[in-house]
């Protein structure tokens, strides 16, 4: 029994370390629309396509910082034609937890490339800067809860029943 608990504790420490390192190194992109009206949402998707032309899923924070002047220029050129201002920055943002194909994308505060269009009061589009997630996008931070189950936790609960 003590051996099982010891093994379980070691597994939890390793899994916890994996999630904490993922959270620290994870970078995301967020584009926030001016409002939720159709025109502003269309502008948001145009800005997303500009971002995707400038940023690749393998880019590191350092590469993104080097690309910021061109990205800002491209976004400002587009937004000026539309008569709206945009801000482009890298900052910590809160993201909700999501599940994709059985993999948990943890909730937390992450470094993000953030593009705010106009008043930035509309739905937002976001994704992760990893090849397997880059073309997976999410809308609106209030888009639903994820039920999280842990194989290890379920086994642990069964041990003490």
SEMIZA-206151 format. One record per residue (C-alpha): x, y negated, z negated; residue in three letters. Coordinates in Angstrom, 3 decimals. Example, Ala and Ser with C-alpha at 12.3 -4.5 7.8 and 13.67 -1.06 7.14 Angstrom:
12.300|4.500|-7.800|Ala
13.670|1.060|-7.140|Ser
# end
This chain:
0.000|0.000|0.000|Unk
2.790|-2.450|-0.921|Unk
4.608|-1.501|2.280|Unk
1.500|-2.339|4.355|Unk
1.116|-5.717|2.665|Unk
4.817|-6.494|3.199|Unk
4.583|-5.611|6.903|Unk
1.427|-7.694|7.234|Unk
3.124|-10.707|5.616|Unk
6.090|-10.427|7.991|Unk
3.745|-10.209|10.995|Unk
1.802|-13.266|9.816|Unk
5.032|-15.255|9.374|Unk
6.195|-14.340|12.891|Unk
2.791|-15.141|14.435|Unk
2.642|-18.407|12.481|Unk
6.081|-19.337|13.768|Unk
5.026|-18.669|17.349|Unk
1.955|-20.913|17.017|Unk
3.834|-23.706|15.260|Unk
6.580|-23.737|17.896|Unk
3.952|-23.684|20.644|Unk
2.233|-26.696|19.119|Unk
5.472|-28.641|18.786|Unk
6.596|-28.034|22.377|Unk
3.201|-28.128|24.066|Unk
2.573|-31.149|26.309|Unk
-0.722|-32.076|27.877|Unk
-2.236|-34.533|30.314|Unk
-5.398|-36.493|29.536|Unk
-7.265|-38.829|31.898|Unk
-10.091|-40.798|30.261|Unk
-12.760|-42.362|32.467|Unk
-14.030|-45.898|31.996|Unk
-17.567|-44.569|31.405|Unk
-19.730|-41.570|32.235|Unk
-21.424|-43.083|35.285|Unk
-20.875|-41.359|38.609|Unk
-18.582|-44.022|40.061|Unk
-16.269|-44.041|37.022|Unk
-16.149|-40.244|36.928|Unk
-15.204|-40.225|40.640|Unk
-12.380|-42.674|39.911|Unk
-11.211|-40.367|37.102|Unk
-10.900|-37.445|39.537|Unk
-9.014|-39.604|42.033|Unk
-6.571|-40.557|39.258|Unk
-6.233|-36.854|38.346|Unk
-5.258|-36.071|41.946|Unk
-2.635|-38.864|41.832|Unk
-1.257|-37.371|38.604|Unk
-1.085|-33.891|40.132|Unk
0.827|-35.263|43.147|Unk
3.427|-36.803|40.810|Unk
3.674|-34.243|37.992|Unk
4.400|-30.535|38.285|Unk
3.406|-27.887|35.733|Unk
7.076|-27.201|34.978|Unk
7.963|-30.826|34.200|Unk
9.505|-31.498|30.828|Unk
8.822|-34.618|28.796|Unk
12.133|-36.050|30.037|Unk
11.165|-35.487|33.693|Unk
7.783|-37.079|33.115|Unk
9.398|-40.139|31.529|Unk
11.622|-40.487|34.618|Unk
8.540|-40.201|36.853|Unk
6.465|-42.735|34.861|Unk
7.392|-45.827|36.937|Unk
6.263|-44.192|40.209|Unk
3.197|-42.658|38.569|Unk
2.198|-46.033|37.094|Unk
2.759|-47.696|40.459|Unk
0.633|-45.124|42.321|Unk
-2.178|-45.287|39.741|Unk
-2.117|-49.095|39.576|Unk
-2.148|-49.351|43.364|Unk
-5.259|-47.162|43.489|Unk
-6.993|-48.769|40.496|Unk
-6.332|-52.322|41.778|Unk
-8.194|-51.403|44.985|Unk
-11.091|-50.282|42.779|Unk
-10.900|-53.447|40.663|Unk
-10.204|-51.654|37.392|Unk
-7.178|-51.575|35.076|Unk
-5.415|-48.421|33.913|Unk
-2.869|-47.791|31.202|Unk
-0.376|-44.946|31.389|Unk
1.480|-43.839|28.259|Unk
2.919|-40.890|26.391|Unk
1.542|-40.517|22.878|Unk
0.229|-38.037|20.325|Unk
-3.408|-37.104|20.928|Unk
-5.792|-34.699|19.227|Unk
-7.031|-31.793|21.343|Unk
-9.694|-29.216|20.443|Unk
-9.091|-25.472|20.427|Unk
-10.002|-23.600|23.584|Unk
-9.982|-20.014|24.703|Unk
-8.972|-18.848|28.161|Unk
-8.942|-15.205|29.259|Unk
-8.679|-14.074|25.650|Unk
-5.777|-16.431|24.850|Unk
-6.226|-19.086|22.210|Unk
-5.064|-22.602|22.954|Unk
-4.730|-23.986|19.416|Unk
-6.307|-27.208|18.234|Unk
-3.924|-29.907|17.135|Unk
-2.113|-33.146|17.794|Unk
0.063|-32.874|20.876|Unk
2.355|-35.079|22.895|Unk
0.357|-36.104|25.968|Unk
0.583|-38.155|29.102|Unk
-2.521|-40.308|28.645|Unk
-4.143|-42.351|31.406|Unk
-6.908|-44.648|30.182|Unk
-9.111|-46.081|32.906|Unk
-10.791|-49.398|32.073|Unk
-12.384|-49.227|28.616|Unk
-11.717|-45.462|28.421|Unk
-15.138|-44.687|26.933|Unk
-16.119|-41.909|29.331|Unk
-15.572|-38.176|29.457|Unk
-11.988|-37.116|29.688|Unk
-10.201|-34.526|31.792|Unk
-7.267|-32.640|30.316|Unk
-4.904|-29.783|30.995|Unk
-1.630|-28.273|29.792|Unk
1.728|-28.627|31.508|Unk
2.292|-24.918|32.012|Unk
1.980|-23.069|35.323|Unk
-0.639|-20.629|34.042|Unk
-2.809|-23.467|32.660|Unk
-2.035|-26.427|34.947|Unk
-4.976|-25.870|37.291|Unk
-7.325|-25.067|34.412|Unk
-9.042|-28.237|33.352|Unk
-11.305|-29.191|30.525|Unk
-13.874|-31.933|30.282|Unk
-14.852|-33.940|27.252|Unk
-13.337|-33.188|23.863|Unk
-16.773|-32.231|22.498|Unk
-17.271|-29.403|24.995|Unk
-17.959|-26.621|22.515|Unk
-16.611|-24.433|19.778|Unk
-14.457|-21.377|20.182|Unk
-14.910|-18.336|18.006|Unk
-11.507|-17.115|16.897|Unk
-10.963|-13.506|15.877|Unk
-7.708|-12.043|14.718|Unk
-6.893|-8.385|15.088|Unk
-4.486|-8.603|12.143|Unk
-6.980|-10.422|9.932|Unk
-9.671|-7.843|10.687|Unk
-7.250|-5.021|9.769|Unk
-6.247|-6.903|6.614|Unk
-9.891|-7.289|5.550|Unk
-10.507|-3.559|6.137|Unk
-7.525|-2.694|3.893|Unk
-9.164|-4.405|0.935|Unk
-12.734|-3.165|1.361|Unk
# end
